[in-house]
Amino acid sequence: MATETNPLLDFSGLPRFPEIQPEHVTPAVEQVLAQGRAVIERVERSAPPPTWETVVQPLEDANERVSRVWGPVAHLNAVMNTPRLREAYNANLPRITQYHAELGQNRVLFEKYKAIQASPAFQRLTRAQRRVVENEIRDFRLGGAELPDEARARFLAIQERLAQLQSRFSDNLLDATNAFAYYASEEEVAGIPEDVLAAAWEAARQEGKSGWKFTLHMPSYLPVMQYAHARPLREAMYRAYVTRASDLGPQALDNTPLIREILKLRAEEARLLGFASYAELSLQTKMARSPAEVLDFLQELAAKAKPFAERELAELREFAARELKLEHLEAWDLAYASEKLRLARYAFSEQEVKQYFPDTRVLAGLFRLVETLYGVRIQSAQAPVWHPDVKFFRIFSENGELVGQFYADLYARPSKRGGAWMDDAITRRRLPTGVQVPAAYLTCNFSAPQGGRPSLLTHDEVITLFHEFGHGLHHLLTRVDEPGVAGINGVEWDAVELPSQFMENFCWEWGVVEPMSGHVDTGEPLPRSLFDKMRAARNFQAGMQTVRQLEFALFDMRLHHDFDPEREDFMELLHQVRRQVAVVFPPAYNRFPHSFSHIFAGGYAAGYYSYKWAEVLSADAYSLFEEHGVLSPEIGRRFRDEILAVGGSRPALESFVAFRGREPRIEALLRHSGMIAETA
Ligand code: ZN
């Protein structure tokens, strides 16, 4: 297929979505990877001394072309999935992965990057360029490129074994989850919502069984725990859930040996690279400076949150005894009693709230807010799209210059992956011909407009939209000229959620919510009394939720820092952590670690703290707005200039301090969660 007829190989502007066909994928990937490898070879042979122009620039160009081909393919695979496209995607994914893996292990290139950093010319590079070089060197090192041959072989063997173990960990968990079912009788199902019951009834019928089939998958498990009046049913479900993939079930699915081996191998990997613990290794790509800093942070937060958690638990116990006749609140009663208490305190329905948030009004309100804060203008525009529901917008600066553009694909459809996310389509960079304007995809799964009525959003969905838009602004309002550190690229892992969580705060401001609400039939704004109830419910059991998150985060951090997997028992460590921070103590048979996929199968090892860390940053950043008025254009411009515009071109802590005038503090998060007295 000729280049000029393959739309994936046209990099002159926005992707030509309507023309992209599955048969374009393989030839485009082959061509761009062949070109990339040719560039790598040329750079390897380039005459010394290595410079930005002879090494970094050509590699950045080549990598950008790879992502300009693969980006639209991966995007379409996620939002317009068809069997043919999926086949093309899966056939080419290993090639893309292989290309990046080769690059990360290329020692000739690694030496050249180090030589650039050591050269006098390095100091004459821009801040962003220096950061690109530094990040590359860091990643080469963490990828084992610096190790002597024998150690390097061991390092790669560990990586491979870890990948297997982690994948088996989640397979075991899934198999153990699927292995359990409970067929409930009519007396047992009282209290469970109708739609859940209908699904459970249908599931039992499909197996030719009588009664209602409940499983350990969330959509079935959670409503049982929250609503089933039958205590023995809740207990049976709870026990099955918290012993999944453990020594209390079938040996073939027991994750205990996997956890031990994973921890041992991670510790060995860290030692090979010269770190005292896996936690130290993990923090190399994060904002937190040391495991000790993270542990201090978690313990400080725990000390503040625990009294609130204790009080909430006492209230819950009292309510359960008085209203539900549950004298001893057991682990399987917590969700049930909490749901009853929540309803008793803050009765309002999501259905009622939704009527006030037609998506078009919400979007207009969001744009007005962003225009006020950051001095930009957002305009609807035309571009080639992949589905008629997709909208396209352009962002202009104060002086009318086009600075960014984005697609908003808001509605669920069968061909679209679930969830909500922001992804980059084009990254900003300075070219000889001028600035390449960045572009972003904003993808959500709201319900589509029906029968001439607009899509109505729940308040949670409004928050989701603001969150993803925050990521989008980080990508689009960047002023960095090097794609490697422009927008969200190169931002430390535990700071990436700052701009997104920051935007969520505005969804709790009356001054923002009132003008962007309007009843779908009458146009009336959201009643203040309803909004007040929503705000009150926001912090329901915030203390208990916080200490639970802290228990997970502390367990994760200590497991990867001061724990010896050869000699110590990880269950004992969990008990220790619980004695320190928890208010709820589960039964002895609880095997939480055996299903802790975030750290044993996902990317959160020695990183679970990031959730709270980023929340502290976003709440503290927002508190400067609270001090100056939440719609302050002056503070908005400062946020844009010091956080959004600089992206990964400097350390996140430096950006935070430049914006806030000091290092982050936890008070604002505590206040937003109702865990501190309002300051005057
Ligand atoms: Zn996010």
Boltz pocket constraint, residues with backbone or C-beta under 6 A from the ligand:
constraints:
  - pocket:
      binder: B
      contacts: [[A, 467], [A, 471], [A, 497], [A, 500]]
      max_distance: 6.0
